[in-house]
Amino acid sequence: MGNCFGLFSAVESHTRPPVAAPPAKRRRKEQPFVTEEVLEIRMLARKYHEKVVECAKNSQEAYQKGDKKKAHTLSEEKKDWQKKQNDANIKAAKLILEPQSWQTSGEIDLHGLFLQEATNATLEFLKYWSKKVWSDAKIVLIITGAGHHSENHKAVIRPHVEQILQEQHLDYKSVHGNGAFEITLKPRQ
């Protein structure tokens, strides 16, 4: 596993063959767990979301025209699309988190996750590592990203993770150019 800057050094990145995908589709080196498969699943989830919006709009229109049966049918169809969207996003989150081995490495990378997915992963990570018993203080790392790839270059996940750390009264500091938190967990007796 690499660090938050990826698996390749700066020298290696210049010698790799060019990627056929357009730049927006290219896997960023600091996001090694956001694979092409994850991107495809997220795209599919977005398409499902478009269907959800379309069904909701059409259902409302049918209801306003007095066609309650059609409105109900479209509402049920919307629920089916929502389930598909949710299932796709769950699969994408698993594909990002499972290969990380955070239970042994003490490091979790939240790149590529939606806010609620990142929040859930952070809580699970902290719960797991807080229950471990060791004789000395243990340092774990949560990589949030600094927000460079977010809309308007404003961090979305980072402030929420920091709020969790504060609420749990954990000793932490910002590292990696504000793209991660290093948390010092006190030894348990």
NORMO-V643454 format. One record per residue. SS is DSSP state (hx for helix, st for strand, lp for the rest). NEAR is the number of other C-alpha atoms within 8 Angstrom. D_CENTER is the distance of its C-alpha to the mean C-alpha in Angstrom with 1 decimal. Layout:
BEGIN
ss->SS near->NEAR d_center->D_CENTER
ss->SS near->NEAR d_center->D_CENTER
END
This chain:
BEGIN
ss->lp near->4 d_center->17.7
ss->lp near->6 d_center->17.6
ss->st near->7 d_center->16.8
ss->lp near->9 d_center->14.3
ss->lp near->8 d_center->16.8
ss->st near->11 d_center->16.5
ss->lp near->10 d_center->19.1
ss->lp near->8 d_center->21.9
ss->lp near->7 d_center->24.3
ss->hx near->6 d_center->25.4
ss->hx near->7 d_center->28.5
ss->hx near->8 d_center->26.9
ss->hx near->8 d_center->24.6
ss->hx near->6 d_center->27.9
ss->hx near->6 d_center->29.5
ss->lp near->6 d_center->26.9
ss->lp near->4 d_center->28.0
ss->lp near->4 d_center->26.6
ss->lp near->6 d_center->23.8
ss->lp near->4 d_center->25.0
ss->lp near->7 d_center->21.9
ss->lp near->7 d_center->22.0
ss->lp near->5 d_center->20.2
ss->lp near->5 d_center->17.4
ss->lp near->8 d_center->16.7
ss->lp near->8 d_center->17.2
ss->lp near->9 d_center->14.6
ss->lp near->6 d_center->14.4
ss->lp near->9 d_center->16.0
ss->lp near->9 d_center->13.7
ss->lp near->12 d_center->10.7
ss->lp near->10 d_center->12.5
ss->lp near->11 d_center->10.0
ss->lp near->11 d_center->9.0
ss->lp near->9 d_center->12.4
ss->hx near->8 d_center->14.7
ss->hx near->6 d_center->14.3
ss->hx near->11 d_center->10.5
ss->hx near->10 d_center->11.7
ss->hx near->8 d_center->14.6
ss->hx near->12 d_center->12.9
ss->hx near->11 d_center->10.8
ss->hx near->8 d_center->14.3
ss->hx near->10 d_center->16.0
ss->hx near->13 d_center->13.9
ss->hx near->9 d_center->14.9
ss->hx near->8 d_center->18.4
ss->hx near->12 d_center->18.4
ss->hx near->11 d_center->17.5
ss->hx near->8 d_center->20.5
ss->hx near->10 d_center->22.6
ss->hx near->12 d_center->21.7
ss->hx near->9 d_center->22.8
ss->hx near->8 d_center->25.9
ss->hx near->12 d_center->26.9
ss->hx near->11 d_center->26.6
ss->hx near->8 d_center->28.7
ss->hx near->10 d_center->31.3
ss->hx near->14 d_center->31.5
ss->hx near->9 d_center->32.3
ss->hx near->9 d_center->34.9
ss->hx near->12 d_center->36.5
ss->hx near->11 d_center->36.8
ss->hx near->7 d_center->38.4
ss->lp near->6 d_center->40.8
ss->lp near->6 d_center->41.8
ss->lp near->9 d_center->40.3
ss->hx near->8 d_center->38.7
ss->hx near->6 d_center->38.5
ss->hx near->10 d_center->36.6
ss->hx near->14 d_center->34.3
ss->hx near->9 d_center->33.6
ss->hx near->9 d_center->33.0
ss->hx near->12 d_center->30.5
ss->hx near->11 d_center->28.8
ss->hx near->8 d_center->28.5
ss->hx near->9 d_center->27.3
ss->hx near->13 d_center->24.5
ss->hx near->9 d_center->23.5
ss->hx near->8 d_center->23.4
ss->hx near->12 d_center->21.1
ss->hx near->11 d_center->18.8
ss->hx near->8 d_center->18.7
ss->hx near->10 d_center->18.0
ss->hx near->13 d_center->15.1
ss->hx near->9 d_center->13.6
ss->hx near->8 d_center->14.5
ss->hx near->12 d_center->13.0
ss->hx near->11 d_center->9.5
ss->hx near->8 d_center->10.1
ss->hx near->9 d_center->11.3
ss->hx near->11 d_center->8.6
ss->hx near->11 d_center->6.2
ss->hx near->8 d_center->9.4
ss->hx near->10 d_center->10.2
ss->hx near->14 d_center->7.4
ss->hx near->12 d_center->8.4
ss->hx near->7 d_center->12.0
ss->hx near->7 d_center->13.5
ss->hx near->11 d_center->12.7
ss->lp near->8 d_center->15.6
ss->hx near->9 d_center->14.4
ss->hx near->8 d_center->17.3
ss->hx near->5 d_center->19.8
ss->hx near->6 d_center->18.4
ss->lp near->10 d_center->17.4
ss->st near->10 d_center->14.5
ss->st near->11 d_center->10.7
ss->st near->10 d_center->8.4
ss->lp near->12 d_center->5.0
ss->lp near->10 d_center->5.4
ss->lp near->9 d_center->4.1
ss->lp near->9 d_center->0.9
ss->lp near->7 d_center->4.3
ss->hx near->8 d_center->6.5
ss->hx near->6 d_center->8.0
ss->hx near->9 d_center->5.5
ss->hx near->11 d_center->4.9
ss->hx near->11 d_center->8.6
ss->hx near->8 d_center->9.6
ss->hx near->9 d_center->8.4
ss->hx near->10 d_center->10.2
ss->hx near->9 d_center->13.1
ss->hx near->8 d_center->13.5
ss->hx near->11 d_center->13.5
ss->hx near->8 d_center->16.0
ss->hx near->8 d_center->18.1
ss->hx near->9 d_center->18.4
ss->hx near->9 d_center->19.5
ss->hx near->7 d_center->21.6
ss->hx near->6 d_center->23.6
ss->lp near->7 d_center->24.6
ss->lp near->7 d_center->28.1
ss->lp near->8 d_center->29.2
ss->lp near->7 d_center->32.2
ss->lp near->6 d_center->30.8
ss->lp near->9 d_center->27.9
ss->st near->9 d_center->24.6
ss->st near->9 d_center->22.0
ss->st near->10 d_center->18.3
ss->st near->11 d_center->15.6
ss->st near->13 d_center->12.1
ss->st near->13 d_center->10.7
ss->lp near->13 d_center->9.0
ss->lp near->13 d_center->10.6
ss->lp near->11 d_center->13.6
ss->lp near->11 d_center->12.6
ss->lp near->8 d_center->14.6
ss->lp near->5 d_center->12.5
ss->lp near->9 d_center->11.8
ss->hx near->5 d_center->14.6
ss->hx near->4 d_center->17.8
ss->hx near->8 d_center->16.3
ss->lp near->9 d_center->15.5
ss->lp near->11 d_center->12.7
ss->lp near->9 d_center->10.7
ss->hx near->12 d_center->8.5
ss->hx near->13 d_center->11.4
ss->hx near->8 d_center->14.1
ss->hx near->9 d_center->12.6
ss->hx near->11 d_center->12.0
ss->hx near->8 d_center->15.6
ss->hx near->8 d_center->16.9
ss->hx near->9 d_center->15.9
ss->hx near->11 d_center->17.7
ss->hx near->8 d_center->20.6
ss->hx near->7 d_center->21.0
ss->lp near->6 d_center->21.1
ss->lp near->6 d_center->23.6
ss->lp near->10 d_center->22.1
ss->st near->8 d_center->23.5
ss->st near->9 d_center->21.0
ss->st near->7 d_center->21.2
ss->st near->10 d_center->19.2
ss->st near->9 d_center->19.3
ss->lp near->7 d_center->18.5
ss->lp near->7 d_center->19.4
ss->lp near->9 d_center->17.4
ss->lp near->13 d_center->14.1
ss->st near->15 d_center->14.1
ss->st near->13 d_center->15.9
ss->st near->12 d_center->18.5
ss->st near->12 d_center->19.5
ss->st near->11 d_center->23.0
ss->st near->11 d_center->23.6
ss->lp near->7 d_center->27.2
ss->lp near->10 d_center->29.2
ss->lp near->7 d_center->30.0
ss->lp near->4 d_center->33.6
END
